[in-house]
Amino acid sequence: MPTATITSKGQVTIPKKIRDELGLKPGDKVNFEVDKQGNLNVSKKKYSIDDTYGMLHRENQKSYTVEEMDEKLTEYFKKKYKAR
């Protein structure tokens, strides 16, 4: 059974075997849950569509319609592949 040591700051390095089993990569989020018997369960955070709301929003950023985005992407790819 893999074990880890808690640092003075309360940090723990998740053992490689566990990271591999959970498919964890740098930057991933993990959930911690303690069951009624006092066992700790660790799982990879799964995101829902609600978690992404507002993710790309920036103050004073102009909003674009889907048609405007399509137009700009078409221009970009025409320039990119014409240059080759």
Residue frames relative to the residue before (quaternion, step in Angstrom):
aa qw qx qy qz dx dy dz
M 1.0000 0.0000 0.0000 0.0000 0.00 0.00 0.00
P 0.4127 -0.7130 0.5061 0.2554 3.61 -0.73 1.03
T 0.0945 -0.7810 0.6151 0.0529 3.57 -1.08 0.76
A 0.1435 -0.7663 0.6208 0.0824 3.54 -1.31 0.37
T 0.3656 -0.7174 0.5538 0.2122 3.55 -1.27 0.45
I 0.3794 -0.7052 0.5532 0.2296 3.57 -1.02 0.82
T 0.3637 -0.7268 0.5399 0.2189 3.58 -0.88 0.97
S 0.6914 -0.4615 0.3479 0.4335 3.57 -1.30 0.12
K 0.6716 0.4700 -0.2890 0.4944 3.60 1.24 -0.41
G 0.5568 -0.6273 0.3829 0.3870 3.58 1.28 0.11
Q 0.4996 0.6586 -0.4242 0.3697 3.58 1.22 0.32
V 0.1175 -0.7674 0.6285 0.0478 3.53 -1.22 0.69
T 0.2925 -0.7056 0.6103 0.2101 3.56 -1.06 0.75
I 0.3602 -0.7229 0.5456 0.2236 3.56 -0.73 1.05
P 0.4895 -0.6877 0.4442 0.3001 3.60 -0.68 1.04
K 0.6325 -0.5812 0.3677 0.3563 3.58 -1.06 0.83
K 0.6250 0.5492 -0.3458 0.4338 3.59 0.92 -0.84
I 0.6781 0.4746 -0.2822 0.4852 3.59 0.96 -0.89
R 0.6240 0.5304 -0.3402 0.4621 3.61 0.96 -0.84
D 0.6652 0.5015 -0.3008 0.4643 3.56 0.94 -0.88
E 0.6624 0.5123 -0.3089 0.4510 3.60 0.91 -0.89
L 0.7250 0.4070 -0.2349 0.5036 3.59 1.04 -0.78
G 0.4128 -0.7170 0.4671 0.3120 3.60 1.25 -0.22
L 0.3174 0.7765 -0.4862 0.2447 3.58 1.11 0.66
K 0.0822 -0.7705 0.6317 0.0236 3.53 -1.09 0.87
P 0.6701 -0.4749 0.3539 0.4474 3.62 -1.19 0.33
G 0.7700 0.3229 -0.2631 0.4834 3.57 -0.90 0.96
D 0.5342 0.6161 -0.4175 0.4009 3.60 1.21 -0.30
K 0.3577 -0.6994 0.5760 0.2260 3.54 -1.26 0.49
V 0.1544 -0.7783 0.6016 0.0927 3.55 -1.15 0.65
N 0.3340 -0.7125 0.5838 0.1999 3.54 -1.23 0.61
F 0.1525 -0.7569 0.6287 0.0925 3.56 -1.13 0.74
E 0.0450 0.7914 -0.6060 0.0663 3.56 -0.86 0.99
V 0.2047 -0.7592 0.6072 0.1142 3.56 -0.97 0.91
D 0.3001 -0.7668 0.5393 0.1766 3.59 -0.73 1.05
K 0.7463 -0.4293 0.2785 0.4256 3.59 -1.31 0.10
Q 0.6762 0.4703 -0.2933 0.4854 3.59 1.18 -0.50
G 0.5648 -0.6254 0.3735 0.3877 3.59 1.27 0.03
N 0.4636 0.6640 -0.4556 0.3696 3.58 1.23 0.33
L 0.3432 -0.7339 0.5532 0.1941 3.54 -1.03 0.84
N 0.1200 -0.7670 0.6282 0.0508 3.55 -0.91 0.99
V 0.1117 -0.7763 0.6195 0.0343 3.55 -0.90 1.01
S 0.0644 0.7930 -0.6024 0.0637 3.58 -0.90 0.94
K 0.5485 -0.5894 0.4786 0.3503 3.52 -1.25 0.51
K 0.4620 -0.6786 0.4905 0.2923 3.58 -0.90 0.92
K 0.1953 -0.7507 0.6224 0.1041 3.53 -0.95 0.96
Y 0.3057 -0.7780 0.5287 0.1474 3.53 -0.83 1.02
S 0.2496 -0.7256 0.6190 0.1678 3.50 -1.15 0.71
I 0.6802 -0.4698 0.3564 0.4355 3.56 -1.24 0.21
D 0.6053 0.5730 -0.3504 0.4272 3.60 1.11 -0.65
D 0.6126 0.5667 -0.3449 0.4297 3.60 1.14 -0.61
T 0.6807 0.5026 -0.2903 0.4470 3.59 1.14 -0.51
Y 0.4495 0.7094 -0.4519 0.3007 3.60 1.23 -0.25
G 0.8464 0.1589 -0.1413 0.4883 3.55 -0.87 1.01
M 0.3897 0.7661 -0.4465 0.2488 3.57 1.30 -0.02
L 0.7677 0.3576 -0.1807 0.5000 3.58 0.99 -0.82
H 0.4619 0.7038 -0.4350 0.3194 3.58 1.26 -0.04
R 0.0238 -0.7609 0.6484 -0.0012 3.53 -1.06 0.87
E 0.5595 -0.5926 0.4521 0.3623 3.60 -1.03 0.72
N 0.8545 0.1223 -0.1242 0.4893 3.56 -1.11 0.82
Q 0.4371 0.6794 -0.4755 0.3481 3.60 1.15 0.48
K 0.4496 -0.6878 0.5028 0.2682 3.56 -0.91 0.96
S 0.3485 -0.7110 0.5705 0.2180 3.56 -1.06 0.77
Y 0.1792 -0.7787 0.5946 0.0886 3.56 -1.08 0.76
T 0.4327 -0.6534 0.5464 0.2955 3.54 -1.17 0.63
V 0.6589 -0.4836 0.3848 0.4288 3.55 -1.29 0.25
E 0.6336 0.5379 -0.3288 0.4485 3.58 1.01 -0.80
E 0.6556 0.5021 -0.3110 0.4704 3.61 0.98 -0.83
M 0.6412 0.5100 -0.3258 0.4718 3.59 1.01 -0.78
D 0.6343 0.5287 -0.3275 0.4593 3.60 0.96 -0.86
E 0.6548 0.5245 -0.3054 0.4504 3.56 0.95 -0.92
K 0.6822 0.4818 -0.2847 0.4706 3.59 0.87 -0.94
L 0.6506 0.5053 -0.3205 0.4676 3.60 0.96 -0.79
T 0.6265 0.5294 -0.3323 0.4656 3.59 1.00 -0.80
E 0.6441 0.5135 -0.3121 0.4734 3.60 0.93 -0.90
Y 0.6583 0.5284 -0.3083 0.4385 3.57 0.87 -0.97
F 0.7220 0.4456 -0.2584 0.4620 3.58 0.78 -1.02
K 0.5969 0.5414 -0.3709 0.4615 3.60 1.08 -0.60
K 0.6647 0.4862 -0.3008 0.4809 3.60 0.93 -0.88
K 0.6690 0.5311 -0.3048 0.4213 3.56 0.85 -0.96
Y 0.7797 0.3562 -0.1869 0.4798 3.58 0.78 -0.98
K 0.5566 0.5705 -0.3940 0.4577 3.60 1.26 -0.22
A 0.6444 0.5563 -0.3077 0.4250 3.56 1.08 -0.79
R 0.6287 0.5600 -0.3362 0.4220 3.62 1.15 -0.44
